[in-house]
Amino acid sequence: MGQSKVSNPAPSRKTAQALDFKSATLYAIRVVLHEADTGKLLDALAQRMKDAGAFFENEPVVVDASRLEDVIDWSSLVKALRDHSLHPVGVVAEGAQLEAAGAAGLPAVELGGAPVRPPASATPETEVPAAAVIPEKPADAAPGGNASTQASQPSPTDTSGVQREASSVPVAPTPAPAAMVINRPLRSGQRVYARNTDLIVVGVVSRGAEVIADGNIHVYGPLRGKAMAGARGDASARIFTTQLDPELVAIAGVYRVIETGLEDGLQNKAAIVRLEGESLQIEALGN
């Protein structure tokens, strides 16, 4: 006698609605490894976190080991990251390195989905679109049209006259995203991120507050917290402020911690922060 089979009942509609899958964009910090020596990695991590204060705390991180050939001690590195209040969520690696990272609980992730914001450039005057001129309707034109009117209108295939002029009008370029404008002061613990555009803050950025933008950052008021421009790799991004007194400034991942204040010519002055090579340059404005 054959054994009967009992199929599992389909989940009820109520059970299926207990959760949903939604798309999400993860903003994660990439930790790029340059050494395979565990001691050097842990020392460098401790120094970086000390320099940055609480700037990176509680952030998700992706460990990029694509430049290393020797397999590292992933268990020790993962533990150290978590001890510093960082949350490793994945790894960029290949071969044995990827297998070792997977054994430590880090899956492979693809970072290609975050495009670098293209640098801004001035538009040549010749590319500014001109207004098209619409020819006047002949005075003797009847509402329904007549033979003379029909003859005076250029045909769709005519390559001269009005049709040719209209086709020569340049097409306006796609406008860039409007800058994000914050018309209020930012208090300690608040964070604002301007994705794919510039950030303008009209007011003070207090100590403990963070302003982040894929483009430039403008602060019309005291900048006393942390500011990171070019967050997606735009090295041409800038930070502008009317009163510079920050805890940390960064452009395209290159950062500088300000612990004891700036020199007299920059402290609490209008200034610009830019990236030159791998070094941040801070210059006074209005000189």
C-alpha positions as CSV (number, residue, x, y, z in Angstrom):
1,M,0.0,0.0,0.0
2,G,1.5,3.3,-1.1
3,Q,2.3,6.0,1.5
4,S,0.0,9.0,1.2
5,K,1.4,12.5,0.8
6,V,0.1,15.5,2.7
7,S,1.0,18.9,1.2
8,N,1.7,21.8,3.4
9,P,-1.2,24.3,3.5
10,A,-0.6,27.6,1.7
11,P,0.2,30.5,4.1
12,S,-2.8,32.5,5.0
13,R,-3.2,36.0,3.6
14,K,-2.7,37.3,7.2
15,T,0.6,35.5,7.6
16,A,1.9,36.7,4.2
17,Q,1.3,40.3,5.2
18,A,3.4,40.0,8.3
19,L,6.4,41.3,6.4
20,D,7.3,42.9,3.0
21,F,10.3,43.3,0.8
22,K,11.2,46.8,-0.2
23,S,14.1,48.3,-2.1
24,A,16.6,50.2,0.0
25,T,19.8,52.1,-0.6
26,L,22.6,51.5,1.9
27,Y,25.0,54.3,2.7
28,A,28.1,52.6,3.9
29,I,31.7,53.6,4.6
30,R,34.3,51.7,2.7
31,V,37.4,50.7,4.7
32,V,40.2,50.1,2.3
33,L,43.0,47.8,3.5
34,H,46.6,48.5,2.5
35,E,48.4,46.0,4.8
36,A,47.8,42.4,5.6
37,D,49.6,42.6,8.9
38,T,46.9,42.3,11.7
39,G,48.8,44.4,14.2
40,K,49.3,47.3,11.8
41,L,45.6,47.1,10.7
42,L,44.4,47.2,14.3
43,D,46.7,50.0,15.3
44,A,45.7,52.1,12.2
45,L,42.1,51.5,12.9
46,A,42.4,52.6,16.5
47,Q,44.3,55.8,15.5
48,R,41.8,56.6,12.7
49,M,38.8,56.3,15.1
50,K,40.6,58.4,17.7
51,D,41.2,61.1,15.2
52,A,37.7,61.1,13.9
53,G,36.0,61.1,17.3
54,A,32.4,60.0,17.0
55,F,32.2,60.8,13.3
56,F,32.1,57.2,12.1
57,E,30.5,55.6,15.1
58,N,27.5,53.2,14.4
59,E,28.1,53.4,10.7
60,P,27.8,50.3,8.4
61,V,31.2,49.6,6.8
62,V,32.3,47.5,3.8
63,V,35.8,46.2,4.0
64,D,37.7,46.5,0.7
65,A,40.6,43.9,0.6
66,S,40.9,43.9,-3.2
67,R,44.4,45.3,-3.0
68,L,45.7,42.5,-0.8
69,E,47.2,39.2,-1.8
70,D,47.9,37.6,1.6
71,V,44.9,36.4,3.6
72,I,44.3,38.4,6.7
73,D,43.0,37.5,10.1
74,W,39.3,38.4,9.4
75,S,38.0,37.3,12.8
76,S,40.3,39.8,14.6
77,L,39.5,42.6,12.2
78,V,35.8,42.1,12.4
79,K,35.9,42.1,16.2
80,A,38.0,45.3,16.3
81,L,35.6,47.0,14.0
82,R,32.7,46.1,16.2
83,D,34.7,47.2,19.3
84,H,35.0,50.6,17.7
85,S,31.2,50.8,17.2
86,L,31.4,50.1,13.5
87,H,29.1,47.5,11.8
88,P,30.8,45.4,9.1
89,V,28.2,44.3,6.5
90,G,30.3,43.0,3.7
91,V,33.6,42.6,1.9
92,V,35.1,43.3,-1.5
93,A,37.6,40.5,-2.2
94,E,38.4,37.5,-4.4
95,G,39.5,33.9,-4.1
96,A,40.9,32.7,-0.8
97,Q,40.5,36.2,0.7
98,L,36.8,36.1,0.0
99,E,36.5,32.6,1.4
100,A,38.2,33.6,4.7
101,A,36.0,36.7,5.0
102,G,32.9,34.6,4.4
103,A,34.0,32.2,7.2
104,A,34.1,35.3,9.5
105,G,30.6,36.2,8.5
106,L,31.2,38.8,5.8
107,P,29.4,38.3,2.5
108,A,30.7,39.6,-0.8
109,V,29.1,42.9,-1.9
110,E,29.3,44.9,-5.1
111,L,30.1,48.6,-4.7
112,G,29.6,49.5,-8.4
113,G,26.1,50.8,-7.8
114,A,27.2,54.1,-6.3
115,P,28.2,56.3,-9.3
116,V,30.6,59.2,-8.7
117,R,28.9,62.5,-9.0
118,P,30.3,64.2,-12.2
119,P,32.3,67.4,-11.5
120,A,30.5,70.7,-12.3
121,S,31.7,72.8,-15.2
122,A,30.7,76.1,-16.8
123,T,28.5,75.9,-19.8
124,P,29.9,77.6,-22.9
125,E,27.9,80.7,-23.9
126,T,27.3,79.2,-27.4
127,E,25.4,76.3,-25.8
128,V,22.8,78.5,-24.2
129,P,19.5,77.7,-26.1
130,A,18.0,80.7,-27.9
131,A,14.2,81.3,-28.1
132,A,12.6,80.1,-31.3
133,V,10.9,82.7,-33.5
134,I,7.4,81.8,-34.5
135,P,6.5,83.2,-38.0
136,E,3.4,85.5,-38.1
137,K,0.3,84.1,-39.7
138,P,-0.4,85.7,-43.1
139,A,-3.1,88.4,-43.0
140,D,-5.2,86.8,-45.7
141,A,-5.2,83.4,-44.1
142,A,-8.7,82.0,-43.6
143,P,-9.6,79.7,-40.7
144,G,-10.0,76.7,-42.9
145,G,-7.1,77.7,-45.1
146,N,-7.1,78.2,-48.9
147,A,-4.9,77.4,-51.9
148,S,-2.7,80.4,-51.5
149,T,-2.3,79.8,-47.8
150,Q,-1.5,76.2,-48.3
151,A,1.1,77.1,-50.8
152,S,2.8,79.6,-48.5
153,Q,3.3,77.0,-45.7
154,P,6.5,75.0,-45.9
155,S,6.0,71.3,-46.2
156,P,7.2,68.9,-43.5
157,T,9.9,67.7,-45.9
158,D,11.1,71.2,-46.8
159,T,14.7,71.7,-45.7
160,S,14.6,75.5,-46.0
161,G,12.9,78.4,-44.3
162,V,11.1,78.0,-41.0
163,Q,11.6,74.2,-40.7
164,R,15.3,74.5,-41.0
165,E,15.5,77.4,-38.5
166,A,13.5,75.4,-35.9
167,S,15.7,72.4,-36.2
168,S,18.8,74.5,-35.6
169,V,17.6,75.6,-32.2
170,P,19.8,73.7,-29.6
171,V,18.1,71.4,-27.1
172,A,18.3,72.6,-23.5
173,P,20.5,70.3,-21.3
174,T,18.9,68.3,-18.5
175,P,19.0,70.6,-15.4
176,A,21.1,69.5,-12.4
177,P,19.3,68.6,-9.2
178,A,18.4,71.7,-7.1
179,A,20.6,72.3,-4.1
180,M,19.1,71.2,-0.7
181,V,18.5,74.3,1.4
182,I,18.2,74.1,5.2
183,N,16.8,77.3,6.7
184,R,17.4,76.5,10.3
185,P,20.3,75.9,12.8
186,L,21.4,72.3,13.2
187,R,21.8,71.1,16.8
188,S,24.1,68.4,18.2
189,G,23.1,65.0,17.1
190,Q,21.4,66.1,13.9
191,R,22.7,64.9,10.5
192,V,21.7,66.2,7.0
193,Y,22.7,64.4,3.8
194,A,22.3,66.1,0.3
195,R,22.3,63.2,-2.1
196,N,23.6,64.0,-5.7
197,T,23.5,67.7,-5.1
198,D,24.9,70.6,-3.0
199,L,23.9,71.5,0.5
200,I,23.2,75.0,1.7
201,V,22.7,75.7,5.4
202,V,21.5,79.1,6.5
203,G,22.3,79.1,10.2
204,V,24.7,77.6,12.6
205,V,26.0,74.0,12.4
206,S,26.5,73.3,16.1
207,R,29.1,71.0,17.6
208,G,28.0,67.4,17.3
209,A,25.9,68.1,14.1
210,E,26.9,66.7,10.8
211,V,26.4,68.0,7.2
212,I,27.1,65.7,4.3
213,A,26.7,66.3,0.5
214,D,27.7,64.6,-2.7
215,G,28.4,68.1,-4.0
216,N,29.5,71.3,-2.3
217,I,28.6,72.5,1.2
218,H,27.7,76.1,1.9
219,V,27.2,77.2,5.5
220,Y,26.0,80.8,5.9
221,G,26.8,80.9,9.6
222,P,29.2,79.3,12.0
223,L,30.4,75.9,11.0
224,R,31.2,74.2,14.3
225,G,30.3,70.6,13.7
226,K,31.4,68.2,11.0
227,A,31.2,68.7,7.3
228,M,31.9,66.2,4.5
229,A,31.6,67.3,0.8
230,G,32.1,65.1,-2.3
231,A,30.8,62.1,-0.3
232,R,30.6,59.9,-3.4
233,G,34.1,60.7,-4.6
234,D,33.8,64.2,-6.2
235,A,37.3,65.5,-5.5
236,S,36.4,68.9,-7.0
237,A,33.8,69.6,-4.3
238,R,34.3,72.4,-1.8
239,I,33.2,73.5,1.6
240,F,32.3,77.2,2.1
241,T,31.4,79.0,5.3
242,T,31.2,82.5,6.7
243,Q,32.7,81.4,10.0
244,L,35.0,78.4,10.2
245,D,35.3,76.6,13.6
246,P,34.8,72.9,12.7
247,E,35.3,69.6,14.5
248,L,36.1,67.8,11.3
249,V,36.1,68.6,7.6
250,A,36.3,66.1,4.7
251,I,36.3,66.1,0.9
252,A,36.0,62.8,-1.1
253,G,37.0,60.8,1.9
254,V,40.1,62.8,2.9
255,Y,39.4,64.3,6.3
256,R,41.1,66.5,8.8
257,V,40.2,66.6,12.5
258,I,40.4,70.1,14.2
259,E,41.2,69.5,17.9
260,T,42.9,72.7,19.0
261,G,41.5,75.2,16.6
262,L,42.9,76.8,13.4
263,E,45.5,79.4,13.0
264,D,44.5,83.0,13.7
265,G,44.0,83.9,10.0
266,L,41.4,81.1,9.6
267,Q,39.7,80.5,13.0
268,N,36.2,81.9,12.9
269,K,36.8,83.5,9.5
270,A,35.1,83.1,6.2
271,A,36.9,80.3,4.5
272,I,36.9,77.7,1.8
273,V,38.1,74.0,2.1
274,R,39.3,72.2,-1.0
275,L,41.2,69.1,-1.9
276,E,44.6,69.3,-3.6
277,G,45.9,65.8,-4.3
278,E,45.6,63.9,-1.1
279,S,45.7,67.0,1.2
280,L,43.0,69.3,2.4
281,Q,43.7,73.0,1.9
282,I,41.9,75.7,4.0
283,E,42.0,79.2,2.7
284,A,40.5,82.5,4.0
285,L,37.9,84.2,1.8
286,G,37.8,87.9,1.1
287,N,41.6,88.5,1.1
